[in-house]
Amino acid sequence: MSLIKNIWILIIALLLQMDLLAQQLPQFSQYMYNTISINPAYAGSREFMVINILNRNQWIGVKGGPITQTFSAHTSLPQTKFGVGLSLINDQLGYEKTTYAYADISYTINLNYFEEYKLAFGLKVGASKYDIDSDLLNDPLYSDDLFLNTINYNWYPNIGAGLYFRGENFYLGISTPKLFSYKQNNEYVYIERVSYFLNGGYLIDINKHLKFKPTFLVKYTDGAPLSFDISSLFYFNKKLWLGASYRFSDSFGFIANFKINENLSLGYSFDYTTSILGDFTSGSHEFMINYEFEFPKPRCKCKDLYN
């Protein structure tokens, strides 16, 4: 047990020393259903209220691999052009844990008479908190550890911004969920870095029973490699989404989403790791529950882009 703790302390210290980790938003394979977590301009875009719960277990077989849970909700405000949202994220890696709590507000401009083209501006306000597991902090073997005794466990406030544009058959978003970076003044460098996201999708009606939607997500964090996801999804009889995804130089996977009724849908994705970590893990699993309320009643008669 002590050996495992020593390994994780070494990993944490090295990652922080290299300015690569600490307070970076996690990334998901089912990002096309969880846009509100990265882009505040998406709040209220469906017009009715949407609640999303997601759990991701990454790198199964690697002890201390990332485990992430998210809860998000967003809706439009009746008789206005405003939308509001809420995002809660719990992200754990080994003995490290980061909690995010953010509120969103958006304002939408209609760009044509039929409201098929819209441009939304969004603002995200909240804070994040970094922790080390109490099992490690309370272990007497590490009571005098310099790294553990110099970490600041306070909440770090931040703001983010985003744009969301939709057309008749496509959508495109650009955002930065955090505009401020933080750095601790100690021997071990602890940083919260700004990240940028670009995502989009295009819906193609093949026939009345089948639709096809390619999507993409690009993430850039200063000091970390560029991350690029693409996916191809087919929608059968307005009930079942099936498709594949690929994260460049990292993994490829399978995505399924089943619509149980008009309001409730369940999603699952599996990622097979293609990087060097593939020798140590059987892959990553992600489960999602999505519930869409019937209020407020949508004003726009535009096509559902299922995003």
N, C-alpha and C positions, 0 to 999 in steps of 0.2 A: 504493500500500500504506500509506504514511504517513497519507494522508487517511482511509482506512478505520479505522486505529488511532485517529486523533484523534477520529473520530466515536464510536467505541465508548467511549473514555475519557470523552467528554462525556456519553454516555448513562448510563454507570455512575455518574458523579458526580452527575448530575441525579436519577437514581432513588434513590440513597442519600440525597441531600440532602432529598428529599421524603419519606423514611421509607417508601417503598412497597415496595422490593424487599429482597433479601438474605435468604437462608436461609428462603424460604417453600416448603413442600412443593409439588412439581408436581402438576398435576391431569390425569386421564386420561379418555378417552372410554369405555374398557372398565373403568371403575371397579367394575362389578358382579362382575368376576372377580378383582379385585386389592384387596379390602377390607382384607387384613392390613397393607397399607402405611400405612393411616390409623387402624385400630382394633385395638388389641391384644386386645380381648375376643373377636375373631373367631378367634383362634388355637385350632385343634383342633375347630372347630365342625363340620367335615365328618367328624371322628373318624379317618378314614384320613389318610395323609400326602399333601400336595399341594405341588407345585413349580411356580412360575410365573415365566416370563421375558418381559419386555415391552420393546419399543423404540418410542419416539415421535419422529418428525421433524415439528416444528411450523413452520408458515408457510414452506412450500416456496417458494423463489424469493427469500426475504429472506436476504441474506448474514448469517450469525451467528445465524440463528433458533434457538430452543430445540431441543436434542436430549437426550432422556432415556432412560436404560436402568434397568430394575429387575430385581432377583432376589429372590424371596421363597419361603419354605417354612414350612409349619406342619403340626402333627399333634397328636393327642391322646396322652396317656400312658396305656398300658394299665392297666386295673384302678384308675384314679383319675378324678377329676373335673377334672384339670388338662390344659391344652393349652400348647404352646410354639411359638414362631415366630421367624423371622429375616427382616429386610428390609434390602436393600442398594440404594441409589439413587444414580445418577450423573446429575447435571443440569448441562447446559452451555448458556450463553447468551452468544454472542459470545466474548469473551475471559474471561468469568467461568465458574467451575466450582464446584459444590457437591457434596460427597459425604456421604451419610447412611449410618450403620450402626446398626441397632437390633435388640434382642432383645425378644421378647414372652413373657408368661406370662398364662394365663387360668384362671379357676375358674368352673365351671358348676353352677348349681342347677336341678334338675328341678322344675317347678311342677305337674306332674300325673302320675298313675300311668303313663300310656302314653308319657311323656317327649316329647310333641309340643310342649309349652310349656317353654321353657328360658330362663333368664336367666344371662348370663355377665358376669363382671367381669374387666377386663384391665389390665395394667401394661406399659408400654413403656419400656425403658432403653437408652440409647445416646449417640451423639454425632454432630456434623456438622462439616464443615471447608470453609472458603471458600478458593478459590484464584483467581489470575489466570494465564492461559496463559503458559508460559515464553517463547514467541515475543515477547510484549509486554514481559515483565520483563527479558529479555536484550537488548532493542533499545537501543543506546547513545543514541538520540534521546530516550529517556524515563528515563535513569538518574537524573536529578535531579527527576523528577516527584514533587511533594508527595503526591499521592493514592496512587501506587503504593508510596511509601516508608513510609507510615504505616498500611498495612493489617496487621491481625493475622491470621496464617495458622494459628493454633493450632486444635486440636480443641475444640469447645464441647460439654460433656456436657449431657444433658437427660433428662427423663422425661416420659412421657405416660400417659394413662388413657382407658378407654373402657367402655361398656356395650353388650351385644348381646343383643337379645330376639328369639326366634323363636316363632311359633305354628304351627298346622297348615299354613297356606298362605301365611304372610307372615313377614317379618323386618324389624327396625328397629335401627339402631345410632346411637350418639352418642359422639363421641370428641374428644379434643384430643391429638394426637400429641406436642406439645411444651408443657410447662407453664411454662417459664422463657423470658424474653426477655433478649437480650444487646445491649449498646450499647458501641461503642468510644469512647474519650475522645480524639477528634481532630477536626480541622476538618470532615472528611467523616463524616457520620453513617452508621454501619453497624449495622444492627439485625437481630436474629432475633426475630420476633414470634410470639406464640401464635396458633394457628389452631384453629377449631372446625368439626367435620364432623357432618352429620346425613344418614343415608342409609337407604334402605329399598326393599322390593319386595314384590309380591303375585303369587303363581302361580295361574293360572286354568286348570283342565282343561276345554278345549272339547270334546274327544272323545279317544279312545284314541290318535289319531295327531297331535293338535295341542294345544299348550299356548300360553298367552299370559301374558307377564310385564311389567307396567309397573314401572319403577324410577325413583328420584330420588336426587340428591346435592346437598346445600347446603353451601357452604363460606364461612366468615366469618373474615377476618383483620383485626385492628385496624389501621386506616389504609388499608385497601384495599376496593374495592367488593365487595358480596355476589355470590357466584357460585352459580348455580342451574342444574343439569342435570336433564333428564328423558329417559327413553327408553321405547320400546315394542318388545318383542321377541316373535317367534313361534318356537316350537320344533316342527320337523317330524319325525315318526317317530323321535324320540330320536336324531337324527343332526345336524340343522342348525338353528342359530339365525339368524334374519334379522330386522332391525329398523332403526329410525331413532332418532336422538337430537337433542336441541336444547339448546344452552347459551344462556341468555337474553342478548340484546344482544351475542352473540359469534359463534355458529356453529350450523349444523345439519349432521347427518351420517348416515352409513350404517354399520351394524355387522353383521358376519357371523362366525359361529363354527361350525366343522365338527368333528364328533367322528370322528376317524379310526378309533379302536377304543375298547375299554372304558376305556382308560387315557389315551390321548393325544388332545388337541384343539388346533386352530389357530384363532386369531382375527385379524380384521382390521377396522379402522375407518378411515373417511375423513371429515374435517371440512371443510366449505366455510365459509370465514370471511365473516361478514356485517357485521363492524365496519369501521372505516375502513381497517384493514389489508388488507381484501379487494381493494383496488386494487393491492396489491403482492405478493400471494401466490396460488398456485394451490390452497392448502389444506394440510391436515395429514394425515399417515399414521401409523397405529399398528399394529404387529404383535405378536402374543402367542402363546406356546407354554405349554400347561398340561398337566402330567402328574400323574395320580392313582394312587398305589400301592395295592396290595390289602392293605396292613397299616397299622396294626393293624386287626383286624376290627371294624367298627362294632357297638356294642351296641344303639343305638337303631334301631327299626324305622320311625321317622318318615319322612315324605315328603321326597324330595330337592328342595330349593328351587333348586338349580342356581345358587348364589351363591358 
